[in-house]
């Protein structure tokens, strides 16, 4: 690829973000990878064990797969850190084609079967890194993309936006990024910049492997149908090139469903939607009030 597309994937030391970055690398993208794990990881799984993964390792893997990975240390709760990431991308590349808002705070009690008031108040950080942080990154991305008249701002979300999943803080964060995609599309209409929120299915990640061991009755069936996170990277690339991008923009889509529509498979497999069991995304609302 002589002019590779440039992407920023936030929160990509491990998990879905790292997988999306790898998937874009397989397609030849230049991928900026942000996160707090630079040389070692302090993230822990549900059993308390330290999880593997750093931004450097993800970036190196992106390069090995055919793209160009660039690791940038960033605490997405710090707006100044975020501003520096975009300054670096602008200075080094002069453009940004895809922003994947994936950074999120993972509270250690997230999957515990307790009501929200019996969990630590610290869980509210899900609204700081995951919701507010996505707004900030999108604000900077729009300032780059609108002048170039192209680009896609994407959010990783889940069925927890409409069904009960992991408690109200998690649900509010996912519902919030879906609404970001919806409302930002209205402001970005006719600029050449699009938005989309993706409901990912169960993901094969370091954390999900531990969740399977910690809560086998809850996660065994999900993991059996889980998606490789690279799949979502391939789907985002397909969305960015879709002839009906104007119709898709502002929508919340289920990865497994939009993949079938666009002819994308996960390592040769179609993945189940889970719509009947977990619910449907809310449709776009044409009403507008200033």
One Martini backbone bead per residue (centre of mass of N, CA, C, O) as a GRO file, in nm:
protein
  290
    1UNK     BB    1   0.090   0.040   0.028
    2UNK     BB    2   0.154   0.370  -0.050
    3UNK     BB    3  -0.115   0.497   0.119
    4UNK     BB    4  -0.168   0.458   0.417
    5UNK     BB    5  -0.372   0.435   0.657
    6UNK     BB    6  -0.474   0.625   0.949
    7UNK     BB    7  -0.471   0.514   1.291
    8UNK     BB    8  -0.651   0.526   1.610
    9UNK     BB    9  -0.605   0.325   1.907
   10UNK     BB   10  -0.751   0.308   2.203
   11UNK     BB   11  -0.668   0.099   2.432
   12UNK     BB   12  -0.404  -0.119   2.305
   13UNK     BB   13  -0.245  -0.324   2.493
   14UNK     BB   14  -0.517  -0.492   2.493
   15UNK     BB   15  -0.755  -0.670   2.378
   16UNK     BB   16  -0.962  -0.526   2.159
   17UNK     BB   17  -0.764  -0.302   2.078
   18UNK     BB   18  -0.529  -0.484   1.992
   19UNK     BB   19  -0.693  -0.642   1.779
   20UNK     BB   20  -0.772  -0.406   1.599
   21UNK     BB   21  -0.484  -0.321   1.536
   22UNK     BB   22  -0.405  -0.587   1.402
   23UNK     BB   23  -0.623  -0.585   1.182
   24UNK     BB   24  -0.514  -0.324   1.048
   25UNK     BB   25  -0.231  -0.432   0.994
   26UNK     BB   26  -0.324  -0.653   0.790
   27UNK     BB   27  -0.420  -0.389   0.597
   28UNK     BB   28  -0.170  -0.162   0.619
   29UNK     BB   29  -0.174   0.017   0.851
   30UNK     BB   30  -0.129   0.301   1.037
   31UNK     BB   31  -0.083   0.256   1.397
   32UNK     BB   32  -0.194   0.408   1.675
   33UNK     BB   33  -0.098   0.326   2.017
   34UNK     BB   34  -0.272   0.343   2.319
   35UNK     BB   35  -0.155   0.376   2.668
   36UNK     BB   36  -0.014   0.284   2.997
   37UNK     BB   37   0.144   0.036   2.888
   38UNK     BB   38   0.485   0.028   2.825
   39UNK     BB   39   0.674  -0.204   2.983
   40UNK     BB   40   0.439  -0.268   3.182
   41UNK     BB   41   0.183  -0.428   3.365
   42UNK     BB   42  -0.114  -0.330   3.588
   43UNK     BB   43  -0.316  -0.515   3.491
   44UNK     BB   44  -0.610  -0.701   3.596
   45UNK     BB   45  -0.775  -0.967   3.651
   46UNK     BB   46  -1.043  -1.125   3.806
   47UNK     BB   47  -0.809  -1.295   3.985
   48UNK     BB   48  -0.548  -1.076   4.012
   49UNK     BB   49  -0.386  -1.107   3.772
   50UNK     BB   50  -0.146  -1.021   3.555
   51UNK     BB   51  -0.155  -0.872   3.254
   52UNK     BB   52  -0.075  -0.873   2.948
   53UNK     BB   53   0.058  -0.597   2.783
   54UNK     BB   54   0.161  -0.347   2.542
   55UNK     BB   55   0.207  -0.097   2.323
   56UNK     BB   56   0.468  -0.211   2.201
   57UNK     BB   57   0.362  -0.495   2.132
   58UNK     BB   58   0.135  -0.407   1.949
   59UNK     BB   59   0.300  -0.243   1.745
   60UNK     BB   60   0.486  -0.476   1.659
   61UNK     BB   61   0.257  -0.656   1.550
   62UNK     BB   62   0.155  -0.469   1.332
   63UNK     BB   63   0.419  -0.478   1.170
   64UNK     BB   64   0.435  -0.790   1.129
   65UNK     BB   65   0.143  -0.782   0.964
   66UNK     BB   66   0.205  -0.504   0.756
   67UNK     BB   67   0.225  -0.257   0.910
   68UNK     BB   68   0.236   0.040   1.132
   69UNK     BB   69   0.356   0.070   1.453
   70UNK     BB   70   0.265   0.324   1.713
   71UNK     BB   71   0.368   0.411   2.024
   72UNK     BB   72   0.162   0.592   2.278
   73UNK     BB   73   0.163   0.743   2.561
   74UNK     BB   74  -0.165   0.733   2.742
   75UNK     BB   75  -0.385   0.912   2.951
   76UNK     BB   76  -0.735   0.938   2.907
   77UNK     BB   77  -0.770   1.133   3.174
   78UNK     BB   78  -0.567   1.323   3.006
   79UNK     BB   79  -0.593   1.585   2.795
   80UNK     BB   80  -0.293   1.644   2.733
   81UNK     BB   81  -0.222   1.369   2.627
   82UNK     BB   82  -0.423   1.368   2.393
   83UNK     BB   83  -0.319   1.617   2.244
   84UNK     BB   84  -0.034   1.496   2.185
   85UNK     BB   85  -0.123   1.270   1.998
   86UNK     BB   86  -0.241   1.456   1.772
   87UNK     BB   87   0.014   1.617   1.722
   88UNK     BB   88   0.182   1.378   1.627
   89UNK     BB   89   0.009   1.286   1.390
   90UNK     BB   90   0.017   1.554   1.236
   91UNK     BB   91   0.330   1.571   1.210
   92UNK     BB   92   0.377   1.273   1.078
   93UNK     BB   93   0.102   1.255   0.869
   94UNK     BB   94  -0.137   1.488   0.824
   95UNK     BB   95  -0.347   1.257   0.921
   96UNK     BB   96  -0.686   1.101   0.976
   97UNK     BB   97  -0.901   0.813   0.917
   98UNK     BB   98  -0.906   0.660   1.215
   99UNK     BB   99  -1.111   0.635   1.507
  100UNK     BB  100  -1.076   0.428   1.807
  101UNK     BB  101  -1.289   0.414   2.078
  102UNK     BB  102  -1.161   0.203   2.357
  103UNK     BB  103  -1.108   0.329   2.606
  104UNK     BB  104  -1.121   0.179   2.944
  105UNK     BB  105  -1.242   0.121   3.254
  106UNK     BB  106  -1.146  -0.161   3.467
  107UNK     BB  107  -1.316  -0.288   3.708
  108UNK     BB  108  -1.274  -0.542   3.943
  109UNK     BB  109  -1.615  -0.558   3.987
  110UNK     BB  110  -1.777  -0.576   3.721
  111UNK     BB  111  -1.871  -0.908   3.733
  112UNK     BB  112  -2.011  -0.882   3.986
  113UNK     BB  113  -2.298  -1.000   4.179
  114UNK     BB  114  -2.380  -0.676   4.237
  115UNK     BB  115  -2.489  -0.402   4.343
  116UNK     BB  116  -2.375  -0.086   4.301
  117UNK     BB  117  -2.365  -0.012   4.626
  118UNK     BB  118  -2.159  -0.274   4.675
  119UNK     BB  119  -1.969  -0.121   4.520
  120UNK     BB  120  -1.732   0.070   4.440
  121UNK     BB  121  -1.718   0.403   4.356
  122UNK     BB  122  -1.481   0.374   4.148
  123UNK     BB  123  -1.665   0.274   3.904
  124UNK     BB  124  -1.717   0.568   3.784
  125UNK     BB  125  -1.466   0.568   3.588
  126UNK     BB  126  -1.626   0.468   3.338
  127UNK     BB  127  -1.706   0.780   3.274
  128UNK     BB  128  -1.413   0.883   3.215
  129UNK     BB  129  -1.301   0.604   3.092
  130UNK     BB  130  -1.513   0.583   2.786
  131UNK     BB  131  -1.665   0.863   2.764
  132UNK     BB  132  -1.515   1.130   2.797
  133UNK     BB  133  -1.263   1.038   2.635
  134UNK     BB  134  -1.418   1.006   2.364
  135UNK     BB  135  -1.491   1.300   2.328
  136UNK     BB  136  -1.208   1.420   2.323
  137UNK     BB  137  -1.095   1.256   2.083
  138UNK     BB  138  -1.317   1.346   1.881
  139UNK     BB  139  -1.256   1.646   1.886
  140UNK     BB  140  -0.971   1.618   1.765
  141UNK     BB  141  -1.042   1.455   1.513
  142UNK     BB  142  -1.237   1.657   1.377
  143UNK     BB  143  -1.011   1.880   1.339
  144UNK     BB  144  -0.874   1.695   1.118
  145UNK     BB  145  -1.106   1.576   0.927
  146UNK     BB  146  -1.269   1.814   0.816
  147UNK     BB  147  -1.045   1.951   0.638
  148UNK     BB  148  -1.005   1.665   0.471
  149UNK     BB  149  -1.297   1.534   0.414
  150UNK     BB  150  -1.234   1.280   0.614
  151UNK     BB  151  -1.354   1.000   0.804
  152UNK     BB  152  -1.360   0.785   1.111
  153UNK     BB  153  -1.570   0.758   1.398
  154UNK     BB  154  -1.528   0.520   1.660
  155UNK     BB  155  -1.710   0.280   1.874
  156UNK     BB  156  -1.692   0.069   2.146
  157UNK     BB  157  -1.952  -0.157   2.217
  158UNK     BB  158  -2.272  -0.289   2.352
  159UNK     BB  159  -2.551  -0.452   2.474
  160UNK     BB  160  -2.529  -0.276   2.745
  161UNK     BB  161  -2.690  -0.024   2.632
  162UNK     BB  162  -2.989  -0.192   2.684
  163UNK     BB  163  -2.894  -0.399   2.875
  164UNK     BB  164  -2.813  -0.576   3.140
  165UNK     BB  165  -2.455  -0.498   3.215
  166UNK     BB  166  -2.248  -0.473   3.486
  167UNK     BB  167  -2.417  -0.227   3.528
  168UNK     BB  168  -2.479   0.118   3.514
  169UNK     BB  169  -2.202   0.227   3.429
  170UNK     BB  170  -2.160   0.052   3.183
  171UNK     BB  171  -2.428   0.120   3.039
  172UNK     BB  172  -2.384   0.428   3.018
  173UNK     BB  173  -2.128   0.417   2.849
  174UNK     BB  174  -2.251   0.270   2.603
  175UNK     BB  175  -2.489   0.459   2.550
  176UNK     BB  176  -2.313   0.713   2.512
  177UNK     BB  177  -2.151   0.628   2.255
  178UNK     BB  178  -2.394   0.590   2.078
  179UNK     BB  179  -2.479   0.893   2.099
  180UNK     BB  180  -2.232   1.011   1.980
  181UNK     BB  181  -2.265   0.895   1.699
  182UNK     BB  182  -2.540   1.021   1.645
  183UNK     BB  183  -2.473   1.334   1.703
  184UNK     BB  184  -2.211   1.370   1.540
  185UNK     BB  185  -2.335   1.318   1.265
  186UNK     BB  186  -2.500   1.576   1.253
  187UNK     BB  187  -2.253   1.772   1.264
  188UNK     BB  188  -2.091   1.605   1.016
  189UNK     BB  189  -2.267   1.660   0.799
  190UNK     BB  190  -2.114   1.715   0.485
  191UNK     BB  191  -1.784   1.664   0.555
  192UNK     BB  192  -1.688   1.338   0.523
  193UNK     BB  193  -1.762   1.251   0.813
  194UNK     BB  194  -1.791   0.961   1.018
  195UNK     BB  195  -2.002   0.742   1.220
  196UNK     BB  196  -1.968   0.466   1.471
  197UNK     BB  197  -2.121   0.196   1.652
  198UNK     BB  198  -2.002  -0.104   1.816
  199UNK     BB  199  -2.131  -0.424   1.868
  200UNK     BB  200  -1.975  -0.647   2.039
  201UNK     BB  201  -1.894  -0.942   2.092
  202UNK     BB  202  -1.752  -1.176   2.225
  203UNK     BB  203  -1.414  -1.185   2.339
  204UNK     BB  204  -1.081  -1.280   2.268
  205UNK     BB  205  -0.917  -1.247   2.573
  206UNK     BB  206  -0.754  -1.218   2.862
  207UNK     BB  207  -1.009  -1.165   3.036
  208UNK     BB  208  -1.203  -1.385   2.923
  209UNK     BB  209  -1.035  -1.625   3.013
  210UNK     BB  210  -1.075  -1.563   3.316
  211UNK     BB  211  -1.385  -1.550   3.322
  212UNK     BB  212  -1.421  -1.847   3.247
  213UNK     BB  213  -1.291  -1.946   3.517
  214UNK     BB  214  -1.455  -1.773   3.728
  215UNK     BB  215  -1.744  -1.790   3.529
  216UNK     BB  216  -1.846  -2.055   3.365
  217UNK     BB  217  -2.165  -2.035   3.363
  218UNK     BB  218  -2.156  -1.742   3.216
  219UNK     BB  219  -1.903  -1.782   2.977
  220UNK     BB  220  -1.885  -2.044   2.810
  221UNK     BB  221  -2.086  -1.986   2.575
  222UNK     BB  222  -1.970  -1.719   2.478
  223UNK     BB  223  -1.678  -1.814   2.410
  224UNK     BB  224  -1.765  -2.023   2.192
  225UNK     BB  225  -1.871  -1.744   2.016
  226UNK     BB  226  -1.629  -1.580   1.986
  227UNK     BB  227  -1.440  -1.307   1.888
  228UNK     BB  228  -1.203  -1.185   1.709
  229UNK     BB  229  -1.074  -0.867   1.734
  230UNK     BB  230  -0.982  -0.831   1.435
  231UNK     BB  231  -1.264  -0.827   1.307
  232UNK     BB  232  -1.333  -0.526   1.376
  233UNK     BB  233  -1.112  -0.405   1.200
  234UNK     BB  234  -1.225  -0.511   0.931
  235UNK     BB  235  -1.503  -0.378   0.956
  236UNK     BB  236  -1.411  -0.082   0.968
  237UNK     BB  237  -1.285  -0.077   0.691
  238UNK     BB  238  -1.547  -0.149   0.537
  239UNK     BB  239  -1.712   0.094   0.630
  240UNK     BB  240  -1.520   0.319   0.514
  241UNK     BB  241  -1.589   0.182   0.204
  242UNK     BB  242  -1.880   0.204   0.191
  243UNK     BB  243  -2.138   0.305  -0.019
  244UNK     BB  244  -2.334   0.343   0.261
  245UNK     BB  245  -2.203   0.542   0.473
  246UNK     BB  246  -2.427   0.757   0.510
  247UNK     BB  247  -2.627   0.550   0.643
  248UNK     BB  248  -2.434   0.441   0.873
  249UNK     BB  249  -2.406   0.702   0.986
  250UNK     BB  250  -2.491   0.710   1.337
  251UNK     BB  251  -2.484   0.419   1.392
  252UNK     BB  252  -2.573   0.116   1.552
  253UNK     BB  253  -2.384  -0.187   1.523
  254UNK     BB  254  -2.357  -0.521   1.460
  255UNK     BB  255  -2.089  -0.685   1.375
  256UNK     BB  256  -2.206  -0.955   1.262
  257UNK     BB  257  -2.410  -0.810   1.066
  258UNK     BB  258  -2.229  -0.609   0.904
  259UNK     BB  259  -2.037  -0.825   0.801
  260UNK     BB  260  -2.235  -0.972   0.617
  261UNK     BB  261  -2.312  -0.723   0.444
  262UNK     BB  262  -1.981  -0.678   0.369
  263UNK     BB  263  -1.818  -0.961   0.355
  264UNK     BB  264  -1.720  -1.044   0.654
  265UNK     BB  265  -1.489  -1.256   0.826
  266UNK     BB  266  -1.392  -1.479   1.097
  267UNK     BB  267  -1.174  -1.681   0.992
  268UNK     BB  268  -1.427  -1.804   0.803
  269UNK     BB  269  -1.658  -1.685   0.994
  270UNK     BB  270  -1.971  -1.657   1.114
  271UNK     BB  271  -2.136  -1.461   1.349
  272UNK     BB  272  -2.338  -1.416   1.597
  273UNK     BB  273  -2.560  -1.171   1.710
  274UNK     BB  274  -2.769  -1.173   1.985
  275UNK     BB  275  -3.037  -1.014   1.955
  276UNK     BB  276  -3.261  -1.203   2.077
  277UNK     BB  277  -3.123  -1.205   2.369
  278UNK     BB  278  -3.006  -0.876   2.406
  279UNK     BB  279  -3.089  -0.697   2.163
  280UNK     BB  280  -3.128  -0.364   2.022
  281UNK     BB  281  -3.059  -0.107   1.854
  282UNK     BB  282  -3.105   0.214   1.818
  283UNK     BB  283  -3.241   0.417   1.614
  284UNK     BB  284  -3.249   0.672   1.424
  285UNK     BB  285  -3.319   1.018   1.489
  286UNK     BB  286  -3.448   1.290   1.301
  287UNK     BB  287  -3.460   1.468   1.527
  288UNK     BB  288  -3.410   1.831   1.602
  289UNK     BB  289  -3.258   2.031   1.871
  290UNK     BB  290  -3.130   2.364   1.971
   0.00000   0.00000   0.00000
